[in-house]
Amino acid sequence: LKWCAMPSYKVKDVHDWQPGEDGDVLAFLKDTVPGHPCHVFFKYTTGHVLAALTKDDLRRQARDVEAGNVIWVQLENFRKLIKQRNTIADSYPSCFTIFVRTPADVAIEMEVSPMETTWQLKERLATAEGTKVECQRLVFNGQSLKDDSTLASYKVGSGSVVLLIPRLSSAVRCIPTTTPRGQLMVPGNRPWQPSHSIRPYVPIVASDLYRPFPMNIEFDRIEDYRQFMQTMGSHARNNDLEMDAANEAVLEILPLDPNHAPVQTKVHLGGDSDMLRVDSVGDIVVPNSRYKALLKSPGQQGIAGASSLGLVLTTG
């Protein structure tokens, strides 16, 4: 993965933007009107001056009416954002405590401010937990937090729990098999070898409510993992083409208690293929358990003509 820092101007007040080749003003202009020759005319313009310019002033300085209009619109958007931030700052405490739950099922307590951005939180987490910023995905209430959005914009408040899900889409994630207790302690025993290779898995996030334990779809073989990802990738492409909702994949989770009914939920592959998002896992899933599951992949006739792939859902 290529590391790319978020432009600093997005987390600053326009009045605080710095001029110069590597300054915030030019970074803003390069994003707003990429490749436009007007950049050179704003090289020494400070954010304080830029914020004070009228639409006509911007047109004249850019020496291009259309470019000036685009810059004006984007500046107006930033002014609205500043107003929103001030409103949030008045309604939120100056700082509060949240908990970030890691893949190791450890909750990290962090003091944050409502106007802190996701990117800033990731930078602090990289120091506290060790996962690189570019490898982090933060999820709250089933929603991925965008780097340049504030915590308050997602209604993250005191006591909220945010999930940290590593981005590992370029590799197959695997759960190492466990060694039976005491097997290696007996003199004369040959070193224990697992009966099968390490198990690939895909993390799951449910959109309905937060559950204080990790959930994964686990596979016995790499081939099963690849078949699953191929199936889900096909459905993701169909969704991009706005296919009928009846053709969406459905995950059926079988309860441990036969008195409970199975849970059926729509399942979606995350945009960068590093996790699965389901609508719900119902009330049958508890920590430290394994559940049989079926991925129903509909054909042209919907679920009635579906093919099924057997899976295992595990919880920590």
Backbone torsions as a table, in degrees:
resi	resn	phi	psi	omega
1	LEU	NA	138.2	179.6
2	LYS	-90.5	129.2	-179.6
3	TRP	-82.4	134.6	-179.5
4	CYS	-141.4	116.6	-177.9
5	ALA	-72.5	143.2	177.3
6	MET	-71.0	136.0	178.9
7	PRO	-54.7	129.8	-173.6
8	SER	-68.1	-24.8	-177.2
9	TYR	-63.2	-23.3	-176.9
10	LYS	-70.3	-17.4	-179.0
11	VAL	-110.9	14.2	-179.5
12	LYS	-118.4	158.0	167.7
13	ASP	-69.2	142.4	-179.4
14	VAL	-54.2	-37.6	-178.2
15	HIS	-63.5	-20.6	-177.8
16	ASP	-95.4	0.7	-179.7
17	TRP	-64.8	140.5	-177.6
18	GLN	-97.0	147.4	177.0
19	PRO	-84.4	-177.7	174.6
20	GLY	102.2	171.4	-176.9
21	GLU	-57.6	-41.0	-178.4
22	ASP	-104.5	18.4	-175.6
23	GLY	-83.8	174.2	-176.8
24	ASP	-70.6	-35.6	-177.2
25	VAL	-61.9	-48.0	179.8
26	LEU	-68.7	-33.8	176.8
27	ALA	-62.2	-41.7	177.0
28	PHE	-62.7	-45.1	-178.5
29	LEU	-66.9	-37.0	179.5
30	LYS	-65.9	-30.7	176.0
31	ASP	-79.6	-33.8	-174.6
32	THR	-80.8	-46.8	178.7
33	VAL	-130.1	72.0	-175.0
34	PRO	-59.8	134.1	176.4
35	GLY	76.0	4.1	-177.3
36	HIS	-80.4	140.4	-178.8
37	PRO	-67.9	-9.2	-178.3
38	CYS	-68.7	-14.9	-177.8
39	HIS	-53.9	-39.9	-174.8
40	VAL	-64.2	-26.2	-177.7
41	PHE	-80.3	-8.9	179.9
42	PHE	-112.8	11.7	-173.2
43	LYS	-57.5	-37.4	-176.0
44	TYR	-108.2	13.4	-179.9
45	THR	-83.4	127.7	177.7
46	THR	-84.3	164.0	177.5
47	GLY	-63.4	-35.7	179.5
48	HIS	-61.8	-42.4	178.8
49	VAL	-70.4	-42.9	-178.5
50	LEU	-59.0	-41.4	-178.8
51	ALA	-66.7	-23.8	-177.4
52	ALA	-88.9	-11.6	-177.0
53	LEU	-72.4	139.9	174.3
54	THR	-82.3	174.4	179.0
55	LYS	-61.8	-41.5	178.9
56	ASP	-65.5	-38.0	177.5
57	ASP	-60.5	-43.2	-179.4
58	LEU	-65.1	-40.0	178.2
59	ARG	-61.4	-43.1	-178.8
60	ARG	-67.6	-43.7	-177.1
61	GLN	-69.3	-35.4	178.5
62	ALA	-76.9	-18.2	-177.3
63	ARG	57.8	32.4	179.7
64	ASP	-159.9	117.3	-175.9
65	VAL	-61.5	-46.5	-176.9
66	GLU	-64.4	-43.7	178.9
67	ALA	-62.8	-41.0	178.0
68	GLY	-61.0	-39.4	178.7
69	ASN	-64.4	-42.4	-179.6
70	VAL	-64.3	-44.0	179.6
71	ILE	-62.4	-40.9	-180.0
72	TRP	-61.2	-44.8	-179.4
73	VAL	-61.6	-44.0	-179.3
74	GLN	-66.7	-36.8	176.7
75	LEU	-65.7	-37.9	176.8
76	GLU	-61.9	-39.1	177.7
77	ASN	-62.0	-39.5	178.6
78	PHE	-68.5	-35.8	177.8
79	ARG	-63.8	-40.4	177.2
80	LYS	-64.5	-38.5	179.1
81	LEU	-64.0	-40.5	178.3
82	ILE	-62.5	-42.5	178.7
83	LYS	-62.4	-41.5	178.2
84	GLN	-63.3	-41.9	179.3
85	ARG	-62.3	-40.9	179.6
86	ASN	-65.1	-38.2	178.1
87	THR	-64.2	-43.6	179.2
88	ILE	-64.4	-42.1	-179.1
89	ALA	-60.3	-32.8	179.8
90	ASP	-75.0	-28.4	-174.9
91	SER	-96.4	-15.9	-180.0
92	TYR	-103.7	155.4	169.7
93	PRO	-66.6	158.9	-176.9
94	SER	-62.5	-32.6	174.6
95	CYS	-155.2	157.3	-179.5
96	PHE	-154.1	172.2	-175.3
97	THR	-102.9	131.9	171.3
98	ILE	-124.5	170.0	178.2
99	PHE	-124.4	130.5	177.3
100	VAL	-107.8	117.0	-178.4
101	ARG	-93.3	125.1	-175.7
102	THR	-92.2	168.5	176.8
103	PRO	-60.3	-22.6	177.4
104	ALA	-82.0	8.5	179.5
105	ASP	63.3	35.9	175.5
106	VAL	-109.5	132.5	178.8
107	ALA	-95.8	119.4	178.5
108	ILE	-96.7	122.0	179.5
109	GLU	-84.7	129.4	-176.7
110	MET	-137.3	137.5	172.6
111	GLU	-88.3	124.7	-177.8
112	VAL	-131.4	164.8	173.6
113	SER	-109.9	154.2	-177.6
114	PRO	-62.3	-28.3	-178.0
115	MET	-92.5	4.7	175.5
116	GLU	-67.7	136.4	-179.6
117	THR	-87.6	163.4	177.0
118	THR	-58.5	-39.9	-179.5
119	TRP	-62.0	-43.4	179.5
120	GLN	-64.0	-39.3	177.1
121	LEU	-64.7	-39.8	178.2
122	LYS	-61.8	-39.5	179.2
123	GLU	-62.7	-40.7	178.6
124	ARG	-68.9	-37.5	178.4
125	LEU	-66.0	-36.1	179.2
126	ALA	-59.5	-37.0	178.3
127	THR	-74.7	-40.9	-174.8
128	ALA	-79.1	-35.5	-171.3
129	GLU	-112.9	-28.9	174.9
130	GLY	107.7	-17.7	178.6
131	THR	-74.0	128.1	-178.3
132	LYS	-60.7	150.0	-177.0
133	VAL	-55.8	-44.9	-176.0
134	GLU	-71.0	-12.0	-180.0
135	CYS	-101.8	5.4	-177.1
136	GLN	-97.6	141.1	164.1
137	ARG	-128.0	129.1	178.9
138	LEU	-108.3	132.6	-176.4
139	VAL	-126.8	132.7	176.6
140	PHE	-134.6	126.4	-177.9
141	ASN	53.4	39.0	177.4
142	GLY	77.4	7.1	-176.7
143	GLN	-117.4	130.9	176.9
144	SER	-73.1	134.1	-178.1
145	LEU	-87.7	126.2	179.4
146	LYS	-76.6	145.4	-173.2
147	ASP	-57.8	-39.7	-173.9
148	ASP	-95.3	8.9	177.8
149	SER	-95.0	150.7	-179.7
150	THR	-84.6	159.6	177.6
151	LEU	-63.9	-37.0	-179.2
152	ALA	-64.1	-31.2	-178.9
153	SER	-66.1	-20.8	176.1
154	TYR	-100.6	7.8	-179.5
155	LYS	61.5	33.7	172.3
156	VAL	-74.8	122.1	-176.5
157	GLY	-128.3	-170.7	-178.5
158	SER	-59.5	128.6	179.1
159	GLY	84.6	-1.7	-179.9
160	SER	-64.8	149.9	178.4
161	VAL	-113.4	121.7	179.2
162	VAL	-108.4	135.3	179.2
163	LEU	-90.6	133.4	172.8
164	LEU	-101.2	116.8	179.7
165	ILE	-120.2	114.4	-179.5
166	PRO	-62.9	143.1	174.1
167	ARG	-87.4	109.8	-179.1
168	LEU	-132.4	35.7	-172.9
169	SER	-67.9	-18.0	-178.4
170	SER	-82.0	-4.9	-178.5
171	ALA	-139.7	158.9	176.2
172	VAL	-81.3	121.6	176.5
173	ARG	-77.9	139.5	-177.0
174	CYS	-133.8	143.1	174.4
175	ILE	-98.4	121.3	179.3
176	PRO	-67.2	142.4	177.0
177	THR	-70.8	149.3	-177.1
178	THR	-92.0	145.4	177.5
179	THR	-85.7	130.0	178.2
180	PRO	-56.6	135.2	-176.6
181	ARG	-58.1	130.0	175.4
182	GLY	84.4	-8.2	-174.8
183	GLN	-62.4	-35.4	-177.7
184	LEU	-91.7	1.1	-176.0
185	MET	-91.5	-12.3	-175.6
186	VAL	-86.5	121.2	179.9
187	PRO	-58.8	138.6	177.6
188	GLY	91.2	-14.6	178.3
189	ASN	-70.0	142.9	172.3
190	ARG	-72.7	150.1	176.8
191	PRO	-53.4	134.1	-177.7
192	TRP	-68.2	136.8	176.1
193	GLN	-120.4	135.0	179.0
194	PRO	-66.0	150.4	179.8
195	SER	-73.9	-16.5	177.1
196	HIS	-146.9	166.9	-176.5
197	SER	-73.4	172.2	178.4
198	ILE	-56.6	149.5	-169.7
199	ARG	-98.8	124.5	175.1
200	PRO	-71.6	156.1	178.7
201	TYR	-153.2	163.6	175.8
202	VAL	-132.1	126.6	178.7
203	PRO	-66.8	151.4	178.5
204	ILE	-120.4	139.6	171.3
205	VAL	-126.3	127.3	177.5
206	ALA	-93.2	136.6	-174.3
207	SER	-84.1	-16.9	-172.0
208	ASP	-75.4	-44.6	179.1
209	LEU	-159.7	162.6	-178.1
210	TYR	-78.6	136.1	174.1
211	ARG	-119.3	128.0	-170.9
212	PRO	-79.3	41.5	176.3
213	PHE	-155.6	149.9	-179.4
214	PRO	-74.2	150.2	176.6
215	MET	-131.3	138.9	-179.7
216	ASN	-139.9	151.6	163.6
217	ILE	-94.6	125.0	-172.8
218	GLU	-114.1	146.4	-177.0
219	PHE	-126.6	145.7	177.6
220	ASP	-77.3	-30.2	-174.5
221	ARG	-133.5	152.9	175.4
222	ILE	-59.4	-36.6	-178.9
223	GLU	-62.3	-39.1	178.2
224	ASP	-65.4	-40.2	177.9
225	TYR	-60.1	-45.8	-178.0
226	ARG	-66.0	-38.7	177.7
227	GLN	-63.0	-42.3	179.4
228	PHE	-62.5	-47.9	-178.5
229	MET	-64.7	-34.5	177.4
230	GLN	-66.0	-42.5	178.6
231	THR	-63.1	-46.9	-178.8
232	MET	-67.6	-36.4	177.3
233	GLY	-62.9	-36.8	177.5
234	SER	-64.0	-42.1	178.7
235	HIS	-68.0	-35.1	178.0
236	ALA	-63.4	-40.6	178.1
237	ARG	-66.6	-37.5	177.8
238	ASN	-63.7	-39.0	178.3
239	ASN	-64.7	-37.7	177.5
240	ASP	-62.5	-30.0	179.2
241	LEU	-88.9	8.5	178.0
242	GLU	59.0	49.7	176.5
243	MET	-71.6	166.6	179.4
244	ASP	-58.8	137.2	180.0
245	ALA	-60.3	-25.0	179.8
246	ALA	-66.1	-16.8	-178.8
247	ASN	-95.3	11.7	178.1
248	GLU	-76.1	150.8	178.8
249	ALA	-71.4	146.5	-179.7
250	VAL	-127.0	133.0	176.2
251	LEU	-102.2	124.5	176.9
252	GLU	-107.1	121.5	-178.9
253	ILE	-104.2	124.8	-177.7
254	LEU	-91.6	128.5	-176.7
255	PRO	-73.5	156.0	174.1
256	LEU	-73.5	-33.4	178.9
257	ASP	-90.3	117.2	-178.0
258	PRO	-64.4	-13.3	178.6
259	ASN	-78.2	-12.2	177.8
260	HIS	-96.5	149.3	178.0
261	ALA	-83.1	149.3	175.3
262	PRO	-62.0	155.1	177.3
263	VAL	-104.6	128.9	174.7
264	GLN	-112.6	132.3	-177.0
265	THR	-145.2	145.3	174.2
266	LYS	-70.1	145.4	-176.1
267	VAL	-130.4	137.8	-177.0
268	HIS	-131.4	142.5	175.7
269	LEU	-84.3	133.4	178.7
270	GLY	-58.4	155.4	-174.9
271	GLY	-57.1	-30.9	179.4
272	ASP	-111.3	22.6	171.5
273	SER	59.7	29.0	-179.7
274	ASP	-109.2	0.8	175.2
275	MET	-164.0	163.9	175.2
276	LEU	-106.0	141.1	175.6
277	ARG	-114.1	125.0	176.8
278	VAL	-117.5	154.6	179.9
279	ASP	-68.0	-39.0	-178.1
280	SER	-167.6	156.6	169.1
281	VAL	-116.4	14.1	176.7
282	GLY	66.1	-152.7	-179.2
283	ASP	-114.2	18.7	-177.0
284	ILE	-97.4	-9.5	-174.0
285	VAL	-96.9	127.5	-180.0
286	VAL	-127.4	164.8	-178.2
287	PRO	-64.3	157.4	172.5
288	ASN	54.8	48.9	-177.7
289	SER	-139.2	164.9	176.8
290	ARG	-126.7	134.2	-177.1
291	TYR	-127.8	138.9	170.9
292	LYS	-74.8	143.7	-179.3
293	ALA	-144.0	156.4	177.8
294	LEU	-126.7	129.4	172.0
295	LEU	-94.5	113.6	-179.0
296	LYS	-95.4	115.9	-176.5
297	SER	-106.6	103.6	-173.7
298	PRO	-70.8	151.8	173.4
299	GLY	-100.9	-147.9	-178.1
300	GLN	-68.9	-22.1	-176.2
301	GLN	-96.6	11.9	-178.9
302	GLY	81.8	-160.6	-174.4
303	ILE	-62.9	-29.7	-177.8
304	ALA	-58.0	-33.4	-180.0
305	GLY	-104.5	29.4	-171.8
306	ALA	-77.9	151.9	166.4
307	SER	-98.9	151.7	-174.5
308	SER	-120.7	144.4	176.1
309	LEU	-121.2	120.7	-179.6
310	GLY	-73.4	133.8	-177.6
311	LEU	-135.4	172.6	173.4
312	VAL	-127.3	125.2	175.2
313	LEU	-100.0	124.5	-179.8
314	THR	-116.0	149.0	175.6
315	THR	-124.3	151.7	-179.2
316	GLY	-101.1	NA	NA
